[in-house]
């Protein structure tokens, strides 16, 4: 299954029963597997379609850039919603 299809499915699942204003952030790693600032799902989908990134994990959805080392970072906190 293509990675861009994974993003669309995850986005659809995230939108069910939630505000449409919330957007899914895609976690990003550079070429050396160091964390970068999250991307929007649109930017991640374009990078995957153009072959400039690969999927590393599905939960949480994380991509690794093939052609970028280093960049802007910021401390973030991951919070997962519990179903049930």
Rosetta silent file (secondary structure, phi, psi, omega in degrees, C-alpha in Angstrom):
SEQUENCE: XXXXXXXXXXXXXXXXXXXXXXXXXXXXXXXXXXXXXXXXXXXXXXXXXXXXXXXXXXXXXXXXXXXXXXXXXXXXXXXXXXXX
SCORE:     score description
SCORE:     0.000 S_00000001
   1 L     0.000  137.613 -178.324    0.000    0.000    0.000 S_00000001
   2 L   -69.469  147.639 -178.463    1.326    3.448   -0.894 S_00000001
   3 H   -63.613  -36.973 -179.195    2.416    5.730    1.931 S_00000001
   4 H   -64.330  -30.632  176.630    0.229    8.595    0.719 S_00000001
   5 H   -68.669  -36.186  175.497   -2.796    6.314    1.087 S_00000001
   6 H   -59.718  -44.051 -179.780   -1.764    5.657    4.710 S_00000001
   7 H   -61.776  -44.301 -178.980   -1.768    9.407    5.362 S_00000001
   8 H   -63.597  -41.284  178.724   -5.224    9.808    3.838 S_00000001
   9 H   -65.814  -43.717  179.300   -6.617    6.931    5.908 S_00000001
  10 H   -63.425  -40.048  179.331   -5.055    8.221    9.118 S_00000001
  11 H   -64.239  -42.507  179.807   -6.368   11.706    8.393 S_00000001
  12 H   -62.967  -42.672  178.558   -9.870   10.339    7.776 S_00000001
  13 H   -64.760  -38.583 -179.249   -9.761    8.386   11.039 S_00000001
  14 H   -67.953  -29.863 -177.367   -8.511   11.447   12.937 S_00000001
  15 H   -80.418  -20.008 -178.553  -11.365   13.585   11.580 S_00000001
  16 L   -62.122  119.141  175.242  -14.130   11.214   12.667 S_00000001
  17 L    71.225   13.714  178.808  -15.959   12.828   15.564 S_00000001
  18 L  -123.844  170.946  176.733  -13.420   15.643   15.993 S_00000001
  19 L   -65.929  139.271  177.927  -13.214   19.267   14.968 S_00000001
  20 L   -72.047  -15.879  179.860  -12.302   19.722   11.325 S_00000001
  21 L   -69.913  -26.602 -179.636   -9.997   22.557   12.381 S_00000001
  22 L   -73.413  132.397  177.798   -7.531   20.108   13.906 S_00000001
  23 L  -115.937  151.673 -179.277   -4.957   18.898   11.419 S_00000001
  24 L   -82.671  129.332  176.031   -2.744   15.877   11.671 S_00000001
  25 E   -93.834  138.210  178.571    0.949   16.596   12.133 S_00000001
  26 E  -103.563  124.519  178.713    3.396   14.195   10.543 S_00000001
  27 E   -72.920  144.335 -172.362    6.583   13.551   12.506 S_00000001
  28 E  -131.728  137.629  173.237    9.750   13.992   10.467 S_00000001
  29 E  -117.752  148.801  176.142   13.307   12.676   10.727 S_00000001
  30 L   -84.215 -173.913 -176.651   16.267   13.915    8.714 S_00000001
  31 L   -59.271  -31.037 -179.676   18.668   11.710    6.729 S_00000001
  32 L   -95.198   15.722  176.882   20.600   10.878    9.929 S_00000001
  33 L    66.022   29.410  174.823   17.357    9.989   11.785 S_00000001
  34 L   -95.985  140.306 -176.577   17.377   13.148   13.918 S_00000001
  35 E   -68.444  143.147  174.383   13.953   14.711   14.645 S_00000001
  36 E  -120.444  178.575  176.103   12.811   17.830   12.804 S_00000001
  37 E   -65.459  142.733  178.404    9.718   19.998   13.162 S_00000001
  38 E   -61.541  150.605  177.235    6.510   18.177   12.173 S_00000001
  39 E  -105.244  162.137  170.684    5.117   18.744    8.678 S_00000001
  40 E   -71.828  158.970  179.770    1.535   19.127    7.559 S_00000001
  41 H   -63.127  -32.776  179.787    0.006   16.018    6.042 S_00000001
  42 H   -64.863  -46.562 -179.744   -0.092   17.742    2.639 S_00000001
  43 H   -63.717  -42.243  179.230    3.639   18.477    2.653 S_00000001
  44 H   -62.697  -42.977 -179.771    4.427   14.930    3.819 S_00000001
  45 H   -61.646  -42.260  179.288    2.215   13.429    1.104 S_00000001
  46 H   -64.383  -42.881  179.083    3.968   15.491   -1.593 S_00000001
  47 H   -62.892  -40.493  178.866    7.425   14.469   -0.355 S_00000001
  48 H   -66.516  -42.759 -179.629    6.408   10.793   -0.334 S_00000001
  49 H   -65.312  -32.889 -179.487    4.897   10.980   -3.821 S_00000001
  50 L   -86.146   -1.492  177.907    8.048   12.646   -5.188 S_00000001
  51 L    78.657   14.982 -179.235   10.299   10.013   -3.600 S_00000001
  52 L   -91.686   -1.673  179.920   12.033   12.505   -1.291 S_00000001
  53 E  -148.422  159.356  175.771   10.864   10.721    1.890 S_00000001
  54 E  -131.001  153.695  178.453   10.103    7.226    3.188 S_00000001
  55 E   -79.085  131.400  178.799    7.731    5.994    5.885 S_00000001
  56 E  -101.984  -45.487 -178.968    9.480    4.988    9.102 S_00000001
  57 E  -140.531  153.871  176.066    6.514    4.276   11.396 S_00000001
  58 E   -99.280  -25.413 -179.492    2.754    4.176   11.071 S_00000001
  59 L  -138.736  104.587   -5.443    1.884    4.902   14.715 S_00000001
  60 L   -73.380  148.821 -175.864    2.656    7.716   15.217 S_00000001
  61 E   -61.197  121.706 -175.686    3.006    8.365   11.510 S_00000001
  62 E  -136.444  136.529  176.232    6.648    9.309   10.894 S_00000001
  63 E  -118.728  158.701  175.237    8.620    9.923    7.715 S_00000001
  64 E  -121.970  128.089  178.129   12.360   10.211    7.056 S_00000001
  65 E   -76.599  138.970 -178.692   13.692   12.673    4.512 S_00000001
  66 L   -85.749  -21.550 -169.896   16.206   11.215    2.068 S_00000001
  67 L  -125.003   17.676 -176.634   17.968   14.454    1.166 S_00000001
  68 L  -132.695  134.545  176.656   18.049   16.687    4.234 S_00000001
  69 L  -124.268  129.174  179.581   20.358   16.783    7.251 S_00000001
  70 L    73.103  174.074  179.962   19.667   19.077   10.198 S_00000001
  71 L   148.726 -170.736 -176.779   17.163   21.872   10.358 S_00000001
  72 L   -73.297  133.782  177.341   14.850   23.678   12.712 S_00000001
  73 L  -132.765  160.488  178.808   13.795   21.787   15.823 S_00000001
  74 L  -155.329  144.467  177.735   11.642   22.518   18.844 S_00000001
  75 L   -67.016  130.233  179.652   10.709   20.525   21.929 S_00000001
  76 L  -129.390  158.707  177.213    7.300   18.915   21.444 S_00000001
  77 L  -121.131  128.403  179.939    5.055   16.721   23.534 S_00000001
  78 L   -91.303  129.835  177.681    3.158   13.801   22.011 S_00000001
  79 L  -129.808  118.455  179.584   -0.329   13.175   23.323 S_00000001
  80 L   -99.791  139.005  175.929   -2.342   10.221   22.089 S_00000001
  81 L   -82.325  140.731  178.458   -6.098   10.039   22.468 S_00000001
  82 L   -96.202  129.283  177.792   -7.448    6.885   24.022 S_00000001
  83 L   -85.514  134.616  175.026  -10.355    5.234   22.227 S_00000001
  84 L   128.006    0.000    0.000  -13.035    3.856   24.411 S_00000001
